[in-house]
Amino acid sequence: MIDRVALLGTGLMGAPMARNLARAGYAVSAWNRTSDKATALAEDGVSVADTARLCVADADSVFIVLSDGPACDRLLFGDDDGVARWIRPGATVVMMSSIDPPSARQQADRLSALGIDYMDAPVSGGERGAIDARLTIFAGGVPATVEKMRPLLETLGRVNPVGGVGSGQLVKLANQMIVGITIEAVAEALLIIERG
């Protein structure tokens, strides 16, 4: 059973995710590189950790919500302060950051060697979706891992299993392409109307 959740990265998306997990009854510990962004979460029943290492030490699952792939790699595997060696075997890392699919697969392989499960779960829905717990979650991973994490993820939004590790990132890329192309098409249509 998963009771203790660590959440690393409490920016626009991570902070409301931490709040929603805590409201659902999970024991949430949060950490952020800029500590004042995490401190406000204490009002919502989230325990704020001084270091990432302390945040993950007793967690059953570790949610990572950082800006990009290199930041996630540094956090997990940095020479001096990588947290992977402090995550207990049997825990699950849930990569909610948007990173490239090969990085997700490499992270999964490195964590698997430590006895740690992994899934990638990037999201769509923006800050409002995170606040309202209405995110679309693209879940990539071993089906048993995705199902194990489903109750936690459903406190954040709608879970969409899309394939093996890295597939969540691939679907998120496709989603962003569709969004970008749609915005461009709308802009072009407005220009045509304006000029006409």
Contacts in CASP RR format, 6 or more apart in sequence:
PFRMAT RR
TARGET T0000
AUTHOR 0000-0000-0000
METHOD contacts of the structure
MODEL  1
MIDRVALLGTGLMGAPMARNLARAGYAVSAWNRTSDKATALAEDGVSVAD
TARLCVADADSVFIVLSDGPACDRLLFGDDDGVARWIRPGATVVMMSSID
PPSARQQADRLSALGIDYMDAPVSGGERGAIDARLTIFAGGVPATVEKMR
PLLETLGRVNPVGGVGSGQLVKLANQMIVGITIEAVAEALLIIERG
1 60 0 8 1.000
2 26 0 8 1.000
2 60 0 8 1.000
2 61 0 8 1.000
2 92 0 8 1.000
2 148 0 8 1.000
2 149 0 8 1.000
2 151 0 8 1.000
2 152 0 8 1.000
3 26 0 8 1.000
3 27 0 8 1.000
3 60 0 8 1.000
4 26 0 8 1.000
4 27 0 8 1.000
4 29 0 8 1.000
4 58 0 8 1.000
4 59 0 8 1.000
4 60 0 8 1.000
4 61 0 8 1.000
5 21 0 8 1.000
5 26 0 8 1.000
5 27 0 8 1.000
5 28 0 8 1.000
5 29 0 8 1.000
5 59 0 8 1.000
5 60 0 8 1.000
5 61 0 8 1.000
5 62 0 8 1.000
5 63 0 8 1.000
5 152 0 8 1.000
6 28 0 8 1.000
6 29 0 8 1.000
6 30 0 8 1.000
6 31 0 8 1.000
6 49 0 8 1.000
6 55 0 8 1.000
6 56 0 8 1.000
6 59 0 8 1.000
6 61 0 8 1.000
6 62 0 8 1.000
6 63 0 8 1.000
7 14 0 8 1.000
7 17 0 8 1.000
7 18 0 8 1.000
7 21 0 8 1.000
7 28 0 8 1.000
7 29 0 8 1.000
7 30 0 8 1.000
7 31 0 8 1.000
7 46 0 8 1.000
7 55 0 8 1.000
7 62 0 8 1.000
7 63 0 8 1.000
7 65 0 8 1.000
8 30 0 8 1.000
8 31 0 8 1.000
8 32 0 8 1.000
8 52 0 8 1.000
8 55 0 8 1.000
8 56 0 8 1.000
8 62 0 8 1.000
8 63 0 8 1.000
8 64 0 8 1.000
8 65 0 8 1.000
8 66 0 8 1.000
8 75 0 8 1.000
8 83 0 8 1.000
9 30 0 8 1.000
9 31 0 8 1.000
9 32 0 8 1.000
9 33 0 8 1.000
9 37 0 8 1.000
9 38 0 8 1.000
9 64 0 8 1.000
9 65 0 8 1.000
9 66 0 8 1.000
10 18 0 8 1.000
10 30 0 8 1.000
10 31 0 8 1.000
10 32 0 8 1.000
10 37 0 8 1.000
10 38 0 8 1.000
10 41 0 8 1.000
10 65 0 8 1.000
11 32 0 8 1.000
11 37 0 8 1.000
11 65 0 8 1.000
12 126 0 8 1.000
12 127 0 8 1.000
12 130 0 8 1.000
13 65 0 8 1.000
13 96 0 8 1.000
13 123 0 8 1.000
13 126 0 8 1.000
13 127 0 8 1.000
13 130 0 8 1.000
14 63 0 8 1.000
14 65 0 8 1.000
14 96 0 8 1.000
14 130 0 8 1.000
15 30 0 8 1.000
15 37 0 8 1.000
15 38 0 8 1.000
15 40 0 8 1.000
15 41 0 8 1.000
16 127 0 8 1.000
16 129 0 8 1.000
16 130 0 8 1.000
16 131 0 8 1.000
16 133 0 8 1.000
17 63 0 8 1.000
17 65 0 8 1.000
17 96 0 8 1.000
17 130 0 8 1.000
17 156 0 8 1.000
18 28 0 8 1.000
18 30 0 8 1.000
18 41 0 8 1.000
18 44 0 8 1.000
18 46 0 8 1.000
19 41 0 8 1.000
19 44 0 8 1.000
19 46 0 8 1.000
20 130 0 8 1.000
20 133 0 8 1.000
20 155 0 8 1.000
20 156 0 8 1.000
21 28 0 8 1.000
21 63 0 8 1.000
21 152 0 8 1.000
21 155 0 8 1.000
21 156 0 8 1.000
22 28 0 8 1.000
22 41 0 8 1.000
22 44 0 8 1.000
22 45 0 8 1.000
22 46 0 8 1.000
23 44 0 8 1.000
23 155 0 8 1.000
24 152 0 8 1.000
24 155 0 8 1.000
26 152 0 8 1.000
26 155 0 8 1.000
27 47 0 8 1.000
28 45 0 8 1.000
28 46 0 8 1.000
28 47 0 8 1.000
29 46 0 8 1.000
29 47 0 8 1.000
29 48 0 8 1.000
29 49 0 8 1.000
29 54 0 8 1.000
29 55 0 8 1.000
29 59 0 8 1.000
30 38 0 8 1.000
30 41 0 8 1.000
30 46 0 8 1.000
30 47 0 8 1.000
30 48 0 8 1.000
30 49 0 8 1.000
30 55 0 8 1.000
31 38 0 8 1.000
31 48 0 8 1.000
31 49 0 8 1.000
31 50 0 8 1.000
31 51 0 8 1.000
31 52 0 8 1.000
31 54 0 8 1.000
31 55 0 8 1.000
32 38 0 8 1.000
35 48 0 8 1.000
35 50 0 8 1.000
38 46 0 8 1.000
38 48 0 8 1.000
38 49 0 8 1.000
39 48 0 8 1.000
41 48 0 8 1.000
42 48 0 8 1.000
49 55 0 8 1.000
52 75 0 8 1.000
52 81 0 8 1.000
52 82 0 8 1.000
52 83 0 8 1.000
53 81 0 8 1.000
53 82 0 8 1.000
53 83 0 8 1.000
53 86 0 8 1.000
55 83 0 8 1.000
56 62 0 8 1.000
56 83 0 8 1.000
56 86 0 8 1.000
56 87 0 8 1.000
56 91 0 8 1.000
57 86 0 8 1.000
57 88 0 8 1.000
58 88 0 8 1.000
59 87 0 8 1.000
59 88 0 8 1.000
59 91 0 8 1.000
60 91 0 8 1.000
60 92 0 8 1.000
61 91 0 8 1.000
61 92 0 8 1.000
61 93 0 8 1.000
61 94 0 8 1.000
61 149 0 8 1.000
61 152 0 8 1.000
62 83 0 8 1.000
62 87 0 8 1.000
62 91 0 8 1.000
62 92 0 8 1.000
62 93 0 8 1.000
62 94 0 8 1.000
63 94 0 8 1.000
63 96 0 8 1.000
64 72 0 8 1.000
64 75 0 8 1.000
64 76 0 8 1.000
64 93 0 8 1.000
64 94 0 8 1.000
64 95 0 8 1.000
64 96 0 8 1.000
64 97 0 8 1.000
65 96 0 8 1.000
65 97 0 8 1.000
66 72 0 8 1.000
66 75 0 8 1.000
66 97 0 8 1.000
67 97 0 8 1.000
68 97 0 8 1.000
68 98 0 8 1.000
68 99 0 8 1.000
69 97 0 8 1.000
69 99 0 8 1.000
69 100 0 8 1.000
69 103 0 8 1.000
71 97 0 8 1.000
72 95 0 8 1.000
72 97 0 8 1.000
72 99 0 8 1.000
72 103 0 8 1.000
72 107 0 8 1.000
73 103 0 8 1.000
73 107 0 8 1.000
74 82 0 8 1.000
75 82 0 8 1.000
75 83 0 8 1.000
76 82 0 8 1.000
76 83 0 8 1.000
76 84 0 8 1.000
76 93 0 8 1.000
76 107 0 8 1.000
76 110 0 8 1.000
76 111 0 8 1.000
77 84 0 8 1.000
77 110 0 8 1.000
84 110 0 8 1.000
84 111 0 8 1.000
84 114 0 8 1.000
84 116 0 8 1.000
85 114 0 8 1.000
87 93 0 8 1.000
87 111 0 8 1.000
87 114 0 8 1.000
87 116 0 8 1.000
89 114 0 8 1.000
89 115 0 8 1.000
89 116 0 8 1.000
90 115 0 8 1.000
90 116 0 8 1.000
90 117 0 8 1.000
91 116 0 8 1.000
91 117 0 8 1.000
92 116 0 8 1.000
92 117 0 8 1.000
92 118 0 8 1.000
92 119 0 8 1.000
92 145 0 8 1.000
92 148 0 8 1.000
92 149 0 8 1.000
93 107 0 8 1.000
93 111 0 8 1.000
93 116 0 8 1.000
93 117 0 8 1.000
93 118 0 8 1.000
93 119 0 8 1.000
94 119 0 8 1.000
94 121 0 8 1.000
94 149 0 8 1.000
94 152 0 8 1.000
94 153 0 8 1.000
95 104 0 8 1.000
95 107 0 8 1.000
95 118 0 8 1.000
95 119 0 8 1.000
95 120 0 8 1.000
95 121 0 8 1.000
95 122 0 8 1.000
96 121 0 8 1.000
96 122 0 8 1.000
96 123 0 8 1.000
96 137 0 8 1.000
97 122 0 8 1.000
98 122 0 8 1.000
98 169 0 8 1.000
98 172 0 8 1.000
98 176 0 8 1.000
99 120 0 8 1.000
99 122 0 8 1.000
99 169 0 8 1.000
100 169 0 8 1.000
101 166 0 8 1.000
101 167 0 8 1.000
101 168 0 8 1.000
101 169 0 8 1.000
101 170 0 8 1.000
101 173 0 8 1.000
103 169 0 8 1.000
104 118 0 8 1.000
104 120 0 8 1.000
104 165 0 8 1.000
104 166 0 8 1.000
104 168 0 8 1.000
104 169 0 8 1.000
105 165 0 8 1.000
105 166 0 8 1.000
107 118 0 8 1.000
108 118 0 8 1.000
108 120 0 8 1.000
108 141 0 8 1.000
108 165 0 8 1.000
108 166 0 8 1.000
111 117 0 8 1.000
111 118 0 8 1.000
112 118 0 8 1.000
117 142 0 8 1.000
117 145 0 8 1.000
117 148 0 8 1.000
118 141 0 8 1.000
118 145 0 8 1.000
118 165 0 8 1.000
119 139 0 8 1.000
119 140 0 8 1.000
119 141 0 8 1.000
119 142 0 8 1.000
119 145 0 8 1.000
119 146 0 8 1.000
119 149 0 8 1.000
119 165 0 8 1.000
120 138 0 8 1.000
120 139 0 8 1.000
120 140 0 8 1.000
120 141 0 8 1.000
120 165 0 8 1.000
120 166 0 8 1.000
120 167 0 8 1.000
120 168 0 8 1.000
120 169 0 8 1.000
121 137 0 8 1.000
121 138 0 8 1.000
121 139 0 8 1.000
121 140 0 8 1.000
121 149 0 8 1.000
121 153 0 8 1.000
121 168 0 8 1.000
122 137 0 8 1.000
122 138 0 8 1.000
122 168 0 8 1.000
122 169 0 8 1.000
122 172 0 8 1.000
123 130 0 8 1.000
123 135 0 8 1.000
123 136 0 8 1.000
123 137 0 8 1.000
123 138 0 8 1.000
123 156 0 8 1.000
123 172 0 8 1.000
124 135 0 8 1.000
124 136 0 8 1.000
124 138 0 8 1.000
124 172 0 8 1.000
124 175 0 8 1.000
125 134 0 8 1.000
125 135 0 8 1.000
125 136 0 8 1.000
126 135 0 8 1.000
128 134 0 8 1.000
129 135 0 8 1.000
129 157 0 8 1.000
130 156 0 8 1.000
133 155 0 8 1.000
133 156 0 8 1.000
133 157 0 8 1.000
134 157 0 8 1.000
134 158 0 8 1.000
135 156 0 8 1.000
135 157 0 8 1.000
135 158 0 8 1.000
136 157 0 8 1.000
136 158 0 8 1.000
136 160 0 8 1.000
137 153 0 8 1.000
137 156 0 8 1.000
137 157 0 8 1.000
137 158 0 8 1.000
137 159 0 8 1.000
137 160 0 8 1.000
138 160 0 8 1.000
138 162 0 8 1.000
138 167 0 8 1.000
138 168 0 8 1.000
138 169 0 8 1.000
138 171 0 8 1.000
138 172 0 8 1.000
138 175 0 8 1.000
139 146 0 8 1.000
139 149 0 8 1.000
139 153 0 8 1.000
139 159 0 8 1.000
139 160 0 8 1.000
139 161 0 8 1.000
139 162 0 8 1.000
139 163 0 8 1.000
139 168 0 8 1.000
140 146 0 8 1.000
140 161 0 8 1.000
140 162 0 8 1.000
140 163 0 8 1.000
140 164 0 8 1.000
140 165 0 8 1.000
140 166 0 8 1.000
140 167 0 8 1.000
140 168 0 8 1.000
141 161 0 8 1.000
141 163 0 8 1.000
141 164 0 8 1.000
141 165 0 8 1.000
141 166 0 8 1.000
141 167 0 8 1.000
142 164 0 8 1.000
142 165 0 8 1.000
143 161 0 8 1.000
146 159 0 8 1.000
146 161 0 8 1.000
150 159 0 8 1.000
153 159 0 8 1.000
160 171 0 8 1.000
162 168 0 8 1.000
162 170 0 8 1.000
162 171 0 8 1.000
END
